[in-house]
Amino acid sequence: MKEFAVYDQMMAQYYKSISTHILPLFSWEFYGEHFSAMSSFKEDLEMLKKITQKWNFDRNYQKELINKKSVIVITNTKLTIVYASHNIEKMNGYTPEEIIGSSPKMFQGANTCNQTSKMVRQAVKKQQPFEVSILNYKKDKSTYVCNIKGFPVLNKRGKLVNYIAFETAA
């Protein structure tokens, strides 16, 4: 019965924070998938809350993650990945654990547009937001077009501390 209490608490918190309508339950298989996804989103939101508590950043990452189904990737100032949301695996086959500590360049390959990569590097260097669509590579070496909205993140004293990207597969 403890599982139901945890479920009820999680779902109450979830429904307070988003606007969505869920279809009636037709199958336990669908229920299990939904519950698993909601649990993963809850874990992501808790981690993001910890990471972002010292940020001066007003973008609604909860809306991006849950409503828009964006993958969230956070790097440090040296552009090393320090966080990735669980849904990155669905987009490109990598688990968050596999990419933490790596550079986002790991998703690029021979057919990635150098001009687009250069534009991203320049925006990062100037600490400016950017929005691009770029050809990235999945873990299995197949390609996908990734829409990326990237933002520099400052702490409450105005110092650059991270970069955050909201990514979706086109």
C-alpha positions in Angstrom: 0.0 0.0 0.0 3.0 2.3 0.4 3.4 2.4 -3.4 -0.1 3.8 -3.7 0.6 6.5 -1.2 3.8 7.5 -3.1 1.9 7.4 -6.3 -1.0 9.5 -5.0 1.4 12.1 -3.6 3.4 12.3 -6.8 0.3 12.5 -9.0 -1.2 15.3 -6.8 2.0 17.3 -7.2 2.1 16.6 -10.9 -1.5 17.6 -11.6 -1.1 20.9 -9.6 1.9 21.9 -11.8 0.7 21.2 -15.3 -2.4 21.5 -17.5 -3.1 18.3 -19.2 -5.9 15.8 -19.7 -5.3 12.1 -19.4 -7.5 9.6 -21.2 -9.3 6.9 -19.2 -7.2 3.9 -18.3 -7.7 1.1 -20.8 -4.8 -1.1 -20.0 -2.3 -1.7 -17.2 0.4 -1.7 -19.8 -0.3 1.9 -20.7 -0.7 2.7 -17.0 2.8 1.3 -16.3 4.4 3.3 -19.1 2.7 6.5 -17.9 3.6 5.9 -14.3 7.2 5.2 -15.2 7.4 8.3 -17.4 5.9 10.5 -14.6 8.3 9.0 -12.0 11.2 9.9 -14.3 9.9 13.4 -14.9 9.5 13.8 -11.1 13.2 12.8 -10.6 14.3 15.2 -13.3 12.3 18.0 -11.8 13.8 17.4 -8.3 17.3 17.3 -9.7 16.7 20.5 -11.8 15.3 22.2 -8.7 18.6 21.4 -6.9 20.8 22.5 -9.8 18.9 25.8 -10.5 18.3 27.1 -7.0 21.2 29.5 -7.2 20.5 30.6 -10.8 19.2 33.9 -12.0 17.2 32.2 -14.8 13.5 32.6 -15.4 12.9 30.1 -18.1 10.2 27.5 -17.1 12.2 24.2 -17.4 9.2 22.3 -16.0 7.0 23.4 -18.9 9.8 22.6 -21.4 10.4 19.1 -19.9 6.8 17.9 -19.3 4.6 19.8 -21.7 7.0 20.3 -24.6 8.8 17.0 -24.0 12.1 18.8 -24.5 15.4 17.1 -23.5 17.3 19.3 -21.1 21.1 19.3 -21.2 23.2 21.4 -18.8 26.9 22.1 -19.1 29.4 23.8 -17.0 31.3 26.9 -18.2 33.9 24.6 -19.8 31.1 23.0 -21.8 31.2 19.6 -20.1 27.8 18.0 -19.6 26.8 18.0 -16.0 23.2 17.0 -16.3 20.8 15.5 -18.9 17.2 14.7 -18.5 16.1 11.0 -18.7 14.3 11.5 -22.0 17.6 12.0 -23.9 17.7 8.2 -24.3 14.5 8.2 -26.3 15.9 11.0 -28.6 19.4 9.6 -29.3 20.0 6.3 -27.5 22.4 7.6 -24.8 21.5 7.5 -21.1 22.3 10.5 -19.0 25.0 8.5 -17.2 26.8 7.8 -20.5 27.1 11.5 -21.5 27.7 13.3 -18.2 31.4 14.4 -18.3 31.5 14.6 -22.1 31.2 17.5 -24.5 28.0 18.1 -26.5 30.4 17.7 -29.5 30.0 13.9 -29.0 26.7 14.2 -30.9 28.3 15.7 -34.0 29.8 13.8 -36.9 31.0 14.0 -40.5 27.7 15.5 -41.8 27.1 18.0 -39.1 27.1 21.5 -40.5 30.3 23.3 -39.6 28.7 26.7 -40.1 26.0 25.9 -37.5 28.5 24.6 -35.1 30.5 27.8 -35.5 27.4 29.9 -34.9 26.8 28.0 -31.6 30.4 28.4 -30.5 30.3 32.1 -31.2 27.0 32.5 -29.2 28.5 30.6 -26.3 31.7 32.7 -26.4 29.6 35.9 -26.3 27.3 34.4 -23.6 24.3 34.9 -25.8 21.2 32.7 -26.3 20.9 30.8 -29.6 18.4 28.7 -31.5 19.6 26.3 -34.2 18.7 23.1 -35.9 21.7 20.8 -36.3 22.3 17.3 -37.7 23.4 15.1 -34.7 24.3 11.5 -34.4 22.6 8.9 -32.2 24.4 6.2 -30.3 23.7 3.8 -33.1 25.4 6.3 -35.6 22.1 7.1 -37.3 21.4 10.9 -37.7 18.6 13.1 -36.5 17.9 16.8 -36.7 18.1 18.4 -33.3 16.4 21.7 -32.6 18.3 23.4 -29.8 17.5 26.5 -27.8 20.5 27.3 -25.7 20.9 29.9 -22.9 23.8 31.1 -20.8 22.9 30.8 -17.1 24.1 33.4 -14.5 24.0 33.0 -10.8 22.3 35.6 -8.6 25.5 37.7 -8.6 25.5 37.9 -12.4 28.4 35.4 -12.9 28.2 32.8 -15.7 27.8 29.4 -14.1 26.2 27.1 -16.7 24.6 26.7 -20.1 21.3 25.1 -20.5 19.8 23.7 -23.7 16.3 22.6 -24.5 16.4 20.1 -27.3 13.8 18.3 -29.4 14.2 16.0 -32.4 12.7 17.5 -35.5 
